Amino acid sequence: MSLKQYLRQKFADPNQLSLLDLLPGVKVDTEPPRSTVPELPIPAGHKRLRLDDHTLDYRLLRSKRRTIGFLIDDEGLRVTAPRWVTVAEIELTITEKRAWIFKKINEQRDRSVRRLQPPMEWRDGARLPYLGTDIVVRIADAANIGIRFDEQARELHVSLPSSATEQQLKDRVQGWLQTEAKRVFAERLEIYASKLGVAFKGFALSSASTQWGSCTADGRIRLNWRLMHFALPNIDYVVAHELSHLREMNHGPQFWATVQSLLPEFETARKTLRDHEMANLPVF
């Protein structure tokens, strides 16, 4: 039996097999590799938790609520928990939900980046989102005010006097978008009301800063004209959502089943609208 075989037999414990490294020609490295990247200090008012290869800083707030709640904002993760829940229990819950938490943090970071993008410049050649794609604004110097959309060239031609201001250009474009919104929304409402077998009493445009649409109990629907910046499937989702309230005036399971019966892939559109804040749309 060779010396190496003897040592393997005698020291079967893997932690003791390091004695084999004492044999000639075998290099010993007893110190584990150390990271050369310095760790950032923990922000004031935060706690730090290591999750796999990641480090997560979070804020902990105590409240009278009965469950642990999570909120992702520009400052990262905020955890709200009852006073009787221990930090160990809180961090166990964070660990269990880490995939969801990191996903939401990344989505929030993407939204923050979009907010930092420069605002639209209202000039000849400006690009304006319309039904999911960009169209180009073309300005012509003319005594008479007019506006025309060239669908083939994807250009919006706006005629204005040379003395016109930037706000006048914005007003013309906004007026055109709202006219288009009335036309498109009326078409989509009729299509989906017929599919669902419901009747609405009328609809109007909305300029709400936090809502894409609303529906009253008596069947009056309001739709935000800024939906015209998005592709048709996203508009259809809001239309189907509000019409479904004529069946279910709530957001319970039956309501969402109704929406899904109209739009099986509604979750994709719902996520798109959630991810695109109105503050990131062109300012008129």
C-alpha positions in Angstrom: 0.0 0.0 0.0 1.4 3.4 -0.9 1.7 6.2 1.5 -1.1 8.2 -0.2 -3.4 5.2 -0.1 -2.6 4.7 3.6 -3.4 8.3 4.4 -6.7 8.2 2.5 -7.7 5.1 4.5 -6.6 6.4 7.8 -8.1 9.9 7.4 -11.4 9.2 5.8 -12.9 12.5 7.1 -12.8 15.0 4.2 -11.7 17.7 6.6 -8.6 15.7 7.5 -7.6 14.9 3.9 -5.6 18.1 3.9 -2.8 16.0 5.3 -2.4 14.7 1.7 -1.3 18.1 0.7 1.8 17.5 2.8 3.0 15.1 0.2 5.9 16.4 -2.0 4.8 18.3 -5.0 1.4 19.3 -3.7 0.8 23.1 -3.1 -1.0 24.1 0.1 -3.5 27.0 0.2 -4.9 27.2 3.7 -6.5 30.7 3.4 -9.8 31.1 1.6 -9.9 33.8 -1.1 -10.9 37.2 0.2 -12.9 39.8 -1.7 -11.0 42.9 -2.6 -14.2 45.0 -3.0 -14.8 47.1 0.2 -18.3 46.7 1.7 -20.4 49.9 1.7 -21.5 51.2 5.1 -25.1 50.5 6.1 -27.3 53.5 5.4 -28.7 55.3 8.5 -32.0 53.7 9.6 -31.4 50.5 7.6 -30.7 46.9 8.4 -28.6 44.6 6.2 -29.3 41.0 5.2 -27.2 38.7 3.1 -29.2 36.7 0.6 -27.1 34.2 -1.4 -24.6 36.3 -3.3 -26.5 39.5 -2.7 -26.6 42.1 0.1 -30.0 43.7 0.8 -30.4 46.8 2.8 -33.9 47.5 4.1 -35.8 49.9 6.3 -37.9 48.4 9.1 -41.0 50.1 10.4 -43.1 48.8 13.3 -46.9 49.3 13.2 -50.2 47.9 14.5 -50.8 45.9 11.4 -51.2 42.1 11.8 -49.0 41.0 8.9 -45.6 41.8 7.4 -45.8 44.2 4.5 -43.3 45.1 1.8 -43.0 48.3 -0.2 -40.4 49.0 -2.9 -39.7 52.7 -3.6 -36.8 54.9 -4.8 -35.0 54.2 -1.5 -35.3 50.4 -1.9 -37.2 48.0 0.3 -39.3 49.1 3.2 -40.7 46.4 5.6 -43.6 47.1 7.9 -44.2 44.6 10.6 -46.1 44.1 13.9 -44.2 45.0 17.0 -44.4 41.4 18.3 -42.6 39.9 15.3 -38.9 39.3 15.8 -36.3 40.5 13.3 -35.3 36.9 12.7 -38.9 36.1 11.7 -39.0 39.2 9.5 -35.7 38.3 7.7 -36.9 34.7 7.2 -39.9 36.1 5.4 -37.7 38.4 3.3 -35.5 35.4 2.4 -38.6 33.4 1.3 -39.8 36.3 -0.9 -36.3 37.3 -2.1 -37.0 36.5 -5.8 -40.1 38.8 -5.8 -38.3 41.5 -3.9 -35.3 41.6 -6.2 -37.6 41.6 -9.2 -39.5 44.6 -7.9 -36.3 46.5 -7.0 -35.1 46.1 -10.6 -38.4 47.3 -11.9 -38.3 50.3 -9.6 -34.8 51.1 -10.8 -35.9 51.0 -14.4 -38.7 53.4 -13.7 -36.2 55.8 -11.9 -33.9 55.7 -15.0 -36.9 56.6 -17.3 -37.7 59.6 -15.1 -34.2 60.9 -15.6 -34.5 60.9 -19.3 -34.7 64.4 -20.9 -38.2 65.7 -21.6 -39.5 65.8 -25.1 -38.5 68.9 -27.1 -41.4 70.4 -28.9 -39.9 71.2 -32.3 -39.9 70.1 -35.9 -38.7 66.5 -36.0 -39.8 65.7 -32.4 -40.9 62.1 -31.8 -44.2 61.5 -30.1 -45.5 58.1 -28.9 -48.8 57.3 -30.6 -50.5 53.9 -30.4 -47.3 52.2 -29.3 -44.9 53.6 -31.8 -43.2 56.9 -32.4 -44.5 59.4 -35.0 -42.6 62.4 -36.1 -43.9 66.0 -35.7 -43.4 68.1 -38.8 -44.1 71.9 -38.5 -45.0 74.0 -41.5 -45.1 77.8 -41.5 -48.6 78.8 -42.6 -51.0 81.5 -42.0 -53.8 79.0 -41.4 -53.7 76.6 -38.4 -54.2 73.0 -39.4 -53.1 69.5 -38.5 -52.9 66.3 -40.6 -51.6 62.8 -39.9 -49.7 60.9 -42.7 -50.2 57.3 -41.6 -47.9 55.9 -44.2 -45.0 58.2 -43.4 -45.9 58.2 -39.7 -45.7 62.0 -39.6 -48.0 64.5 -37.9 -48.0 67.7 -40.0 -48.8 70.8 -38.0 -49.4 74.1 -39.7 -48.7 77.2 -37.6 -47.8 80.8 -38.1 -44.1 81.6 -37.7 -45.0 83.6 -34.6 -46.6 80.6 -32.9 -45.3 79.6 -29.4 -44.2 76.2 -28.2 -47.4 76.1 -26.0 -49.5 76.6 -29.1 -47.8 73.6 -30.8 -48.5 71.5 -27.7 -52.1 72.6 -27.6 -52.6 71.6 -31.3 -51.0 68.2 -30.8 -53.0 67.6 -27.6 -56.2 68.5 -29.3 -55.5 66.1 -32.1 -54.7 63.3 -29.7 -57.9 63.9 -27.8 -59.9 63.8 -31.1 -58.2 60.5 -32.0 -58.9 59.2 -28.5 -62.6 59.8 -28.9 -62.6 57.9 -32.1 -60.5 54.9 -31.0 -62.2 54.6 -27.6 -65.7 54.6 -29.1 -64.7 51.8 -31.5 -63.1 49.7 -28.8 -66.0 50.2 -26.3 -68.5 49.1 -28.8 -66.5 46.0 -29.7 -66.0 44.8 -26.1 -69.4 45.8 -24.8 -70.9 43.6 -27.6 -68.6 40.7 -26.6 -69.5 41.0 -23.0 -73.2 41.6 -23.6 -73.4 44.9 -21.6 -74.5 48.4 -22.4 -72.8 51.6 -21.1 -74.6 54.9 -21.0 -71.8 57.0 -22.4 -68.1 57.8 -22.1 -65.9 60.8 -21.7 -62.2 61.6 -21.8 -60.3 61.9 -18.6 -57.1 63.8 -17.7 -56.7 62.1 -14.3 -53.1 62.0 -13.1 -53.4 58.6 -11.3 -56.1 56.7 -13.2 -56.4 55.2 -16.7 -60.1 54.7 -16.5 -63.2 54.6 -14.3 -66.8 53.3 -14.4 -69.8 54.4 -12.4 -72.6 52.2 -11.2 -75.0 53.7 -13.7 -72.7 52.8 -16.7 -70.8 56.0 -17.4 -67.2 55.4 -18.4 -64.2 57.7 -18.4 -61.0 56.9 -20.2 -57.7 58.8 -20.0 -56.8 60.3 -23.3 -53.1 59.7 -22.6 -53.8 56.0 -23.3 -53.3 57.0 -27.0 -49.5 56.9 -26.3 -49.8 53.1 -25.8 -50.4 50.2 -28.2 -53.9 49.0 -28.9 -53.8 45.9 -26.6 -53.1 48.2 -23.6 -56.1 50.4 -24.5 -58.2 47.3 -24.9 -57.2 46.2 -21.4 -58.5 49.4 -19.8 -61.7 49.3 -21.9 -62.3 45.7 -20.9 -61.5 46.5 -17.3 -64.1 49.3 -17.1 -66.7 47.4 -19.0 -66.2 44.4 -16.7 -67.3 46.6 -13.8 -70.8 46.6 -15.3 -70.9 43.0 -14.3 -68.8 43.2 -11.1 -68.4 46.5 -9.3 -65.4 45.3 -7.4 -61.9 43.7 -8.0 -62.7 40.2 -6.7 -62.0 36.9 -8.4 -65.2 37.0 -10.5 -64.2 40.5 -11.8 -60.8 39.3 -13.0 -62.3 36.2 -14.5 -64.6 38.5 -16.5 -61.7 40.6 -17.7 -59.8 37.4 -18.7 -62.8 36.2 -20.7 -62.4 39.3 -22.9 -58.6 39.4 -22.9 -56.9 36.2 -22.0 -53.4 37.9 -22.0 -54.6 41.0 -20.0 -51.8 40.6 -17.4 -49.2 41.7 -20.0 -51.0 44.9 -20.7 -51.7 45.5 -17.0 -48.0 45.3 -16.3 -47.1 47.6 -19.1 -49.4 50.3 -17.8 -48.1 49.8 -14.2 -44.5 50.2 -15.3 -45.1 53.4 -17.3 -45.9 56.2 -15.0 -47.9 59.1 -16.4 -45.1 61.4 -15.2 -42.8 59.8 -17.9 -45.2 60.7 -20.7 -44.8 63.8 -22.9 -45.8 67.0 -21.0 -48.3 69.2 -22.7 
